[in-house]
């Protein structure tokens, strides 16, 4: 994602070329890199100095200027130069922009871990940022991943967290899995957990993967898909997880 800003300046000069050089100086081009030659040469030198693309720079001559009779009463040349500046935003800046648009007062901190980018949202409005069962947090994570990795040459997984929610949610799911396993052992009957996301279902499956008494599988479709914890000695007709 790129942040785009537009800067427009107008400048006068005895000639069109002089006015153009003055306009580029106002845009931040060092005067010594601008030639005394024709307008096109000045423009090319400015593009290199500004590290811009040719299409990011537009020039409009508002007045060619005139010398007047016997050098008196002349009219200054006037030009208008518009520069579009593009700056690639880092994942943390993208997330910060989204939160600002949501009206959430927050600060985003970044940490790089083993090839992943972890973004932690620091805010007093955790309920808004996290949402029910982390759905808002998941949506923010999906959105940032989509924006960053859409045009990236090297794609990296971005994890969005707030108030240690990811860790607390995983601990809660692991405990839920073990409680379900204990109930299955006690009753010999299947236990169907609440519908949850694919990531949360995976936590349940992994938590009971090595349990000798129970097995897990998923059933249902879409947002209604849930994990079933069942006795291991009963054959399963659906092991799709």
C-alpha positions as CSV (number, residue, x, y, z in Angstrom):
1,X,0.0,0.0,0.0
2,X,1.3,3.4,-0.9
3,X,0.6,6.8,0.7
4,X,0.0,9.4,-2.0
5,X,0.4,13.1,-1.4
6,X,0.2,15.9,-3.9
7,X,2.3,19.1,-3.8
8,X,1.7,22.0,-6.2
9,X,3.8,25.2,-6.5
10,X,3.7,28.2,-8.8
11,X,6.8,30.3,-9.6
12,X,7.7,33.3,-11.7
13,X,10.7,34.1,-13.8
14,X,12.0,36.3,-16.6
15,X,11.7,33.2,-18.8
16,X,9.7,30.0,-18.7
17,X,12.9,28.1,-18.0
18,X,13.8,30.3,-15.1
19,X,10.3,30.0,-13.6
20,X,10.6,26.3,-13.9
21,X,13.9,26.1,-12.1
22,X,12.5,28.2,-9.3
23,X,9.4,25.9,-9.0
24,X,11.6,22.8,-8.7
25,X,13.8,24.5,-6.1
26,X,10.6,25.1,-4.0
27,X,9.8,21.4,-4.4
28,X,13.2,20.6,-2.8
29,X,15.5,20.1,-5.8
30,X,19.0,21.5,-5.2
31,X,19.5,24.5,-7.6
32,X,23.0,23.3,-8.6
33,X,21.5,20.1,-10.3
34,X,19.2,22.1,-12.5
35,X,20.7,22.9,-15.9
36,X,20.4,26.3,-17.7
37,X,19.2,24.5,-20.8
38,X,15.7,23.9,-22.2
39,X,12.6,23.1,-20.2
40,X,12.7,19.3,-20.9
41,X,16.3,19.1,-19.7
42,X,15.3,20.9,-16.5
43,X,12.3,18.5,-16.0
44,X,14.5,15.4,-16.5
45,X,17.1,16.6,-14.0
46,X,14.3,17.3,-11.5
47,X,12.7,13.9,-11.9
48,X,16.1,12.3,-11.1
49,X,16.7,14.5,-8.1
50,X,13.2,13.9,-6.7
51,X,13.4,10.1,-7.4
52,X,10.0,10.4,-9.0
53,X,8.3,8.7,-12.0
54,X,7.8,10.8,-15.1
55,X,4.0,10.4,-14.7
56,X,4.2,11.8,-11.2
57,X,5.2,15.2,-12.4
58,X,3.0,17.6,-14.4
59,X,3.9,21.1,-15.6
60,X,1.6,23.8,-16.8
61,X,2.8,27.1,-18.3
62,X,0.3,29.7,-17.1
63,X,2.2,32.5,-18.9
64,X,5.1,32.4,-21.4
65,X,6.2,35.9,-20.4
66,X,7.3,38.8,-22.6
67,X,10.2,41.3,-22.6
68,X,8.1,44.4,-23.5
69,X,9.1,47.3,-25.6
70,X,12.8,48.2,-25.2
71,X,13.0,45.9,-22.3
72,X,10.4,47.8,-20.3
73,X,6.9,46.7,-19.2
74,X,7.7,43.0,-19.7
75,X,5.5,40.3,-18.2
76,X,7.0,37.5,-16.1
77,X,6.6,33.9,-17.1
78,X,4.5,31.8,-14.7
79,X,4.5,28.1,-14.3
80,X,2.6,25.6,-12.1
81,X,4.3,22.3,-11.2
82,X,2.4,19.5,-9.5
83,X,4.3,16.5,-7.9
84,X,2.7,13.3,-6.7
85,X,4.8,11.7,-4.0
86,X,4.3,8.0,-3.3
87,X,5.7,6.3,-0.2
88,X,5.2,2.6,0.5
89,X,3.7,2.1,3.9
90,X,5.0,-0.6,6.3
91,X,2.4,-3.0,7.8
92,X,2.3,-1.2,11.1
93,X,1.5,2.1,9.3
94,X,-1.2,0.4,7.4
95,X,-2.8,-1.0,10.5
96,X,-2.5,2.3,12.3
97,X,-4.3,4.0,9.4
98,X,-7.1,1.5,9.5
99,X,-7.5,2.0,13.3
100,X,-7.5,5.8,12.8
101,X,-10.3,5.4,10.2
102,X,-12.2,3.3,12.8
103,X,-11.9,6.1,15.3
104,X,-9.9,3.9,17.7
105,X,-7.3,5.6,19.8
106,X,-4.4,3.1,19.6
107,X,-0.7,2.6,19.0
108,X,0.8,-0.2,16.9
109,X,4.1,-1.8,17.9
110,X,5.9,-4.2,15.5
111,X,8.1,-7.2,16.3
112,X,9.7,-9.5,13.7
113,X,9.8,-13.1,14.8
114,X,11.2,-16.0,12.7
115,X,10.0,-14.6,9.4
116,X,6.7,-13.4,10.7
117,X,5.6,-9.8,11.4
118,X,3.8,-9.4,14.7
119,X,1.8,-6.3,15.2
120,X,0.5,-5.5,18.7
121,X,-2.3,-3.0,19.2
122,X,-2.0,-1.0,22.4
123,X,-5.3,0.6,23.3
124,X,-7.9,1.0,26.0
125,X,-10.6,0.1,23.6
126,X,-9.7,-3.6,23.5
127,X,-13.4,-4.8,23.2
128,X,-13.8,-2.8,20.0
129,X,-10.5,-4.0,18.5
130,X,-10.9,-7.7,19.4
131,X,-14.6,-8.2,18.8
132,X,-16.6,-11.3,19.7
133,X,-14.3,-14.3,19.8
134,X,-11.7,-12.2,18.1
135,X,-13.6,-11.7,14.9
136,X,-12.7,-8.0,14.5
137,X,-9.0,-8.8,15.2
138,X,-9.1,-11.6,12.6
139,X,-10.6,-9.2,10.1
140,X,-7.9,-6.6,10.8
141,X,-5.3,-9.3,10.4
142,X,-6.8,-10.5,7.1
143,X,-7.0,-7.0,5.7
144,X,-3.4,-6.1,6.6
145,X,-2.1,-9.4,5.1
146,X,-4.1,-8.8,1.9
147,X,-2.9,-5.2,1.4
148,X,0.8,-5.9,2.2
149,X,1.2,-9.3,0.4
150,X,-0.8,-8.4,-2.6
151,X,2.2,-6.8,-4.4
152,X,5.1,-7.9,-2.2
153,X,7.9,-9.9,-3.9
154,X,8.5,-11.8,-0.6
155,X,5.3,-12.6,1.3
156,X,5.4,-12.7,5.0
157,X,2.7,-13.7,7.5
158,X,1.4,-10.9,9.6
159,X,-0.1,-11.6,13.0
160,X,-2.3,-8.9,14.6
161,X,-2.7,-9.1,18.3
162,X,-4.1,-6.9,21.1
163,X,-4.0,-7.3,24.9
164,X,-2.3,-10.8,24.5
165,X,-5.7,-12.0,23.1
166,X,-4.1,-14.6,20.8
167,X,-2.3,-16.2,23.7
168,X,-5.2,-16.1,26.1
169,X,-7.6,-17.4,23.5
170,X,-5.3,-20.4,22.7
171,X,-4.9,-21.2,26.5
172,X,-8.7,-21.1,26.8
173,X,-9.2,-23.4,23.8
174,X,-6.7,-25.9,25.0
175,X,-8.5,-26.0,28.4
176,X,-11.8,-26.4,26.5
177,X,-10.4,-29.3,24.6
178,X,-9.3,-31.1,27.7
179,X,-12.6,-30.5,29.5
180,X,-14.4,-32.0,26.5
181,X,-12.0,-35.0,26.5
182,X,-12.7,-35.6,30.2
183,X,-16.5,-35.5,29.6
184,X,-16.2,-37.9,26.7
185,X,-14.2,-40.4,28.9
186,X,-16.8,-40.0,31.6
187,X,-19.9,-40.5,29.5
188,X,-18.7,-42.3,26.4
189,X,-20.6,-39.9,24.2
190,X,-19.5,-37.3,21.6
191,X,-19.1,-33.7,22.7
192,X,-19.8,-31.0,20.1
193,X,-18.0,-27.7,20.7
194,X,-19.2,-24.3,19.6
195,X,-18.7,-23.3,16.0
196,X,-15.3,-21.6,15.6
197,X,-12.8,-20.4,13.1
198,X,-10.4,-22.7,11.2
199,X,-7.5,-21.5,13.3
200,X,-9.3,-22.1,16.6
201,X,-10.4,-25.6,15.4
202,X,-6.8,-26.4,14.6
203,X,-5.8,-25.5,18.2
204,X,-8.4,-28.0,19.5
205,X,-7.2,-30.8,17.1
206,X,-3.6,-30.3,18.1
207,X,-4.4,-30.2,21.8
208,X,-6.0,-33.7,21.7
209,X,-3.9,-35.1,18.9
210,X,-1.9,-37.4,21.2
211,X,-4.8,-38.3,23.5
212,X,-5.2,-42.1,23.7
213,X,-8.9,-42.1,24.5
214,X,-10.5,-39.5,22.2
215,X,-10.3,-38.3,18.6
216,X,-11.5,-35.1,17.0
217,X,-13.1,-34.2,13.7
218,X,-15.0,-31.2,12.3
219,X,-18.5,-31.1,10.9
220,X,-20.8,-28.4,9.6
221,X,-20.2,-25.7,6.9
222,X,-18.8,-22.2,6.9
223,X,-19.3,-20.3,10.1
224,X,-21.3,-23.2,11.6
225,X,-18.3,-25.6,11.4
226,X,-17.5,-27.1,14.8
227,X,-15.1,-29.6,16.3
228,X,-16.5,-32.9,17.6
229,X,-14.6,-34.7,20.4
230,X,-15.5,-38.5,20.3
231,X,-14.4,-41.7,21.9
232,X,-11.5,-43.1,20.0
233,X,-12.8,-46.7,19.8
234,X,-15.7,-45.6,17.6
235,X,-15.1,-45.4,13.8
236,X,-15.6,-42.1,12.1
237,X,-17.3,-41.4,8.8
238,X,-15.9,-37.9,8.7
239,X,-12.3,-37.2,9.6
240,X,-12.2,-33.9,7.6
241,X,-10.7,-31.3,9.8
